[in-house]
Amino acid sequence: MRYAVFLCWPALLLALLLSSYLNVIKPGRDFTSCPLPPTPDYTQSAYWAALPTRPDAADSVPAHSGLHDQQAMAPVDVFFVHPTTYFGRTTWNANLADRKTNRFTDASTMRRQASVFNGTARIYAPRYRQATLFSFFDEVSPSGKEALEQAYVDVKTAFQYYLAHYNQGRPFIIAGHSQGTFHAARLLRELVDQDPKLRSQLVAAYLIGFNVKSSEYQVLRPCQDSTETGCYVAWNSVEWGNEYPPFQGGVAVNPLTWKTDTVAAPATLNLGGVPYTFNKIDKAVADAKVHDGLVWLHAPKPIGYPRFLVPGRPELRHSFHIADYALFYMNIRQNAATRVRAYERRSNGQ
């Protein structure tokens, strides 16, 4: 698990960060010796990276796409948990007063990932004391695990605040990526899976970029088609033909067909990827095939969909983890709308 979780970050910098010099990003003290940053106050809008009641990066749409932010009219909500955007070593958990980290969170994950839902859902995305990147590589001490636990406490608190003060009984989507999915998957397990009321409000969960096991939940199950609701989808993108042991045995739903079978879906079914520059839509950018907990794809020809290049980690060089959302941006956007319509029909007894 320790190196199965990544983040949205330019591939070259990732290569520098995650080479054999992991000690460069290792906090200088263990978790219990580091000061814990101040607790977020979710009554204050500053502790949310995205709220539908104010302008923020999640309102963005790709340039020249013809898409529009429609949160004002959206019939459902999305609770989005962002991936790792903190690489500090002074503390194991991010300080939410760190403007640099907040700006990067907004410019990257809010803009390039959370925005995929703004045509269908009102977006609520908390800032949280995320665990620093090294936490996923800490195989010696308990500090990484403790940092992740602290991060989850914040995410859970934010979700409970959302339910109590923002949701007002509306249907919702839960979504995340990488570290965000690590926490979102646990939220589903602890708060939604065993609660019939919350399950009845769940349109779907998008648990992308993490190894979600088929045995994760007692009631919730992977979605089997594009219209099923009250279920979850998950995938991890790698280049066609490559094995990736950390994700073997996990759930993989094909983001072009929304099925769990192993039938290869051609790139013609790809409605469009959005590159890192967020300035266009590349139609038919990638195909997709489910294989043993992975989604295989042939390398996209347009630039802007970086591999996860890590010197000394040959098992990772074929990963498109950074582009898990980007490669299938338009399919995710369309599918969220499709599931919302299906949820509304079922709620109305149609």
Secondary structure as GFF3:
##gff-version 3
##sequence-region A 1 350
A	DSSP	alpha_helix	11	17	.	.	.	ID=ss1
A	DSSP	three_ten_helix	22	25	.	.	.	ID=ss2
A	DSSP	three_ten_helix	31	33	.	.	.	ID=ss3
A	DSSP	three_ten_helix	45	47	.	.	.	ID=ss4
A	DSSP	beta_strand	48	50	.	.	.	ID=ss5
A	DSSP	three_ten_helix	57	59	.	.	.	ID=ss6
A	DSSP	three_ten_helix	71	73	.	.	.	ID=ss7
A	DSSP	beta_strand	76	81	.	.	.	ID=ss8
A	DSSP	alpha_helix	99	105	.	.	.	ID=ss9
A	DSSP	pi_helix	106	110	.	.	.	ID=ss10
A	DSSP	alpha_helix	111	112	.	.	.	ID=ss11
A	DSSP	three_ten_helix	114	117	.	.	.	ID=ss12
A	DSSP	beta_strand	121	126	.	.	.	ID=ss13
A	DSSP	three_ten_helix	133	137	.	.	.	ID=ss14
A	DSSP	alpha_helix	143	162	.	.	.	ID=ss15
A	DSSP	pi_helix	163	167	.	.	.	ID=ss16
A	DSSP	beta_strand	172	177	.	.	.	ID=ss17
A	DSSP	alpha_helix	179	187	.	.	.	ID=ss18
A	DSSP	pi_helix	188	192	.	.	.	ID=ss19
A	DSSP	alpha_helix	196	201	.	.	.	ID=ss20
A	DSSP	beta_strand	202	208	.	.	.	ID=ss21
A	DSSP	beta_strand	231	233	.	.	.	ID=ss22
A	DSSP	beta_strand	237	239	.	.	.	ID=ss23
A	DSSP	three_ten_helix	245	247	.	.	.	ID=ss24
A	DSSP	three_ten_helix	267	269	.	.	.	ID=ss25
A	DSSP	beta_strand	289	291	.	.	.	ID=ss26
A	DSSP	beta_strand	294	297	.	.	.	ID=ss27
A	DSSP	three_ten_helix	314	316	.	.	.	ID=ss28
A	DSSP	three_ten_helix	321	323	.	.	.	ID=ss29
A	DSSP	three_ten_helix	326	328	.	.	.	ID=ss30
A	DSSP	alpha_helix	329	347	.	.	.	ID=ss31
###
